[in-house]
Every structure is written in structure tokens, then in C-alpha cells.
Amino acid sequence: MLRLLREGKKIEAIKVYRERTGAGLGRNSSTRRATVAQPRGLSIGFGDDAGFHASASGSWRGARGLLPSVFWSAADRVAIMAIRAAVFDIGNVLEIAPDLGVGRRWEARLGLAEGEVGGRLADVWAAGAIGVVTEDEVRQAISDRLGVADEQADAIMADLWEQYLGTGNTELIEYCRGLRPRYRTGILSNSFVGAREREQAAYGFEDLVDDIVYSHEVGMSKPDPRIYELSCARLEVRPEEMILLDDIEPNIAAARAIGIRGIHYRDNAQAIAEIEELLTPDGD
């Protein structure tokens, strides 16, 4: 159906619509107006006193209303939605954070087996990711479970934050900055308690985008569908109107499952090219 309309085959499109719905088009049609959003570069009219009318841009526009949602498959609805927002992950996307071996280094210093720091603190890391512990409680847990003094616990925390923050991906940060005000922009991050303050100090993310959803502030994390829905709601867009750039495949798959246009980040050139392809209307 979308192909017929894009190719300007008005009569064939009408026939397909009638075959799918049994409805008539034109003045006496009683079919309800649709709720599908109008895509950029493809506006389709339907309803009382409306036929299909070609606009100056070559798209089909009616006097009132839109085609009912039954007209489109789910794939078609995603395909024709205009993008209104682009959302970025932080870790290994806006920040490049290679493994600095913090855990291994402290295990060697404390005479612990490899992996023991992570094992003893796994539940603390999980709790910090959804904000059910404070930074002070994290620091105390490090001291108690690793058997270190407060000063060493502070040093371990400092090393962990150095690894967490990494270095800014300057090219991608500036690309993101340039999307405003044409598009709404956001960050959606699986984070850790204390991340907002440190990332603002290091990179100014609050000034970069319209909204930031941190997992530790909202009590849930990717790939929970609710966190994607929250990001959409705060940016005031439908899932089909949002791009998400993330480096973790399960997170992307979960976003796509609710209609978000997920892009798997591999490098800057690839990511920017794929974003631009989605932002550019057909034929532009």
C-alpha cells in the first residue's frame, strides 16, 4: 500500500484499501477518521468531502482526516512516521570507556582472586544502577565487603568513576548538539547513582539535550520496555518518531519491539550515516 502511494498510483491504492476494509471513499463514506500521524513528505487525506489530492510536493493530501490505521501494516506505520527525536546512549557511545582493569588492579593489591571484587559487590552494583542505594551506602559496602579502610574505599570509588566516565566522544557529542532545534534530543542511559552530577561536570550533558533518563533516577533500566516508553513520553513523541542509538544489541531489540528506530552503534561514521538516512525524507 505504501509503495502504491509513493509511486503515485492513486487508483490502485484506493482499490487495495476497499479490498482490505470494504469501505467506500468519498462524500458518503461513514468510515471514521484515522489517528495515524502524518509523515513528513507523505500526507494522505480521507473523509467527508475528501478524495486523494496530489500536493505540490507530489504527496497525496485530502481535505480532512487521514486514512484509518487498518489501511497500514505495522511495518508501514513505522516506515511513514516522521522522525521527531533522536536519543543517545552514553557508555561507549557519547563516552568512550575502555576497561582500565580497576577490579583486577585492586584484587591484586588486596590479595583477592580474580573476579572477587565484582562477585562480592554484584548486588551493590545492581542496586546502584536503579537508585535503591546511596553513594555513601555504596562506599560503606566496599569498605565492609572488601575489608578496607574508608580511605581505600574512597580510592576504589575514584578509580571506578574514572573508568565509568571514560573520555567524551567529541565528534558524536557535537553531532548530537547540531540536531537541535530541528529535532528533540535525549539521553537514555543505564547509569549508576551519582552519574548525573559527574557527567554534567565532565561533559555538560544537561545542556546538550532536551531530556536525560538515567536508570538510577527512574528505578528501571534497559531493556525494560517501560524505560523506552518513559523517554518517549518525556520527549512528547511516539515510539515510531524516535531514533535510539545504543551499543548493546538486546537494548536495541527491546526498543525496536515497541516501534523505536533502533541503531546499533559501531563507530561514528556508521552511526551518523544511519541516523541521517532516517532523518532524510525519501527523495530528498
ChimeraX attribute file (.defattr): number of C-alpha atoms within 10 A of each C-alpha:
attribute: neighborCount
match mode: 1-to-1
recipient: residues
	/A:1	17
	/A:2	17
	/A:3	10
	/A:4	14
	/A:5	19
	/A:6	16
	/A:7	12
	/A:8	15
	/A:9	12
	/A:10	16
	/A:11	12
	/A:12	13
	/A:13	20
	/A:14	19
	/A:15	14
	/A:16	14
	/A:17	20
	/A:18	14
	/A:19	11
	/A:20	12
	/A:21	12
	/A:22	10
	/A:23	13
	/A:24	16
	/A:25	20
	/A:26	15
	/A:27	12
	/A:28	10
	/A:29	14
	/A:30	12
	/A:31	16
	/A:32	13
	/A:33	16
	/A:34	16
	/A:35	11
	/A:36	17
	/A:37	17
	/A:38	18
	/A:39	17
	/A:40	16
	/A:41	20
	/A:42	20
	/A:43	23
	/A:44	22
	/A:45	22
	/A:46	26
	/A:47	25
	/A:48	19
	/A:49	13
	/A:50	18
	/A:51	20
	/A:52	21
	/A:53	17
	/A:54	16
	/A:55	14
	/A:56	8
	/A:57	9
	/A:58	15
	/A:59	19
	/A:60	21
	/A:61	21
	/A:62	20
	/A:63	15
	/A:64	15
	/A:65	20
	/A:66	21
	/A:67	23
	/A:68	17
	/A:69	15
	/A:70	12
	/A:71	19
	/A:72	18
	/A:73	12
	/A:74	11
	/A:75	10
	/A:76	14
	/A:77	18
	/A:78	18
	/A:79	16
	/A:80	22
	/A:81	20
	/A:82	20
	/A:83	25
	/A:84	20
	/A:85	25
	/A:86	23
	/A:87	26
	/A:88	24
	/A:89	23
	/A:90	24
	/A:91	22
	/A:92	21
	/A:93	22
	/A:94	25
	/A:95	20
	/A:96	17
	/A:97	18
	/A:98	13
	/A:99	10
	/A:100	14
	/A:101	12
	/A:102	16
	/A:103	18
	/A:104	17
	/A:105	14
	/A:106	19
	/A:107	18
	/A:108	11
	/A:109	9
	/A:110	13
	/A:111	9
	/A:112	14
	/A:113	10
	/A:114	14
	/A:115	11
	/A:116	16
	/A:117	19
	/A:118	14
	/A:119	10
	/A:120	14
	/A:121	16
	/A:122	12
	/A:123	11
	/A:124	18
	/A:125	16
	/A:126	14
	/A:127	18
	/A:128	23
	/A:129	25
	/A:130	20
	/A:131	21
	/A:132	14
	/A:133	17
	/A:134	14
	/A:135	14
	/A:136	9
	/A:137	13
	/A:138	19
	/A:139	18
	/A:140	17
	/A:141	16
	/A:142	23
	/A:143	18
	/A:144	13
	/A:145	11
	/A:146	19
	/A:147	12
	/A:148	15
	/A:149	13
	/A:150	14
	/A:151	10
	/A:152	16
	/A:153	20
	/A:154	16
	/A:155	14
	/A:156	20
	/A:157	17
	/A:158	12
	/A:159	17
	/A:160	15
	/A:161	16
	/A:162	14
	/A:163	17
	/A:164	21
	/A:165	20
	/A:166	18
	/A:167	17
	/A:168	19
	/A:169	18
	/A:170	13
	/A:171	13
	/A:172	19
	/A:173	18
	/A:174	12
	/A:175	12
	/A:176	20
	/A:177	15
	/A:178	13
	/A:179	14
	/A:180	15
	/A:181	10
	/A:182	9
	/A:183	16
	/A:184	19
	/A:185	25
	/A:186	27
	/A:187	22
	/A:188	23
	/A:189	22
	/A:190	20
	/A:191	22
	/A:192	23
	/A:193	21
	/A:194	16
	/A:195	19
	/A:196	19
	/A:197	12
	/A:198	12
	/A:199	17
	/A:200	13
	/A:201	11
	/A:202	13
	/A:203	18
	/A:204	13
	/A:205	21
	/A:206	16
	/A:207	10
	/A:208	19
	/A:209	21
	/A:210	18
	/A:211	18
	/A:212	22
	/A:213	22
	/A:214	25
	/A:215	21
	/A:216	24
	/A:217	21
	/A:218	13
	/A:219	14
	/A:220	17
	/A:221	22
	/A:222	18
	/A:223	17
	/A:224	12
	/A:225	16
	/A:226	14
	/A:227	22
	/A:228	23
	/A:229	17
	/A:230	14
	/A:231	22
	/A:232	20
	/A:233	12
	/A:234	13
	/A:235	20
	/A:236	13
	/A:237	16
	/A:238	19
	/A:239	25
	/A:240	22
	/A:241	22
	/A:242	29
	/A:243	26
	/A:244	27
	/A:245	27
	/A:246	26
	/A:247	19
	/A:248	17
	/A:249	14
	/A:250	13
	/A:251	22
	/A:252	21
	/A:253	17
	/A:254	17
	/A:255	27
	/A:256	19
	/A:257	13
	/A:258	15
	/A:259	19
	/A:260	23
	/A:261	23
	/A:262	22
	/A:263	23
	/A:264	19
	/A:265	22
	/A:266	14
	/A:267	12
	/A:268	15
	/A:269	11
	/A:270	12
	/A:271	18
	/A:272	17
	/A:273	11
	/A:274	17
	/A:275	18
	/A:276	10
	/A:277	11
	/A:278	15
	/A:279	17
	/A:280	13
	/A:281	15
	/A:282	12
	/A:283	5
	/A:284	5
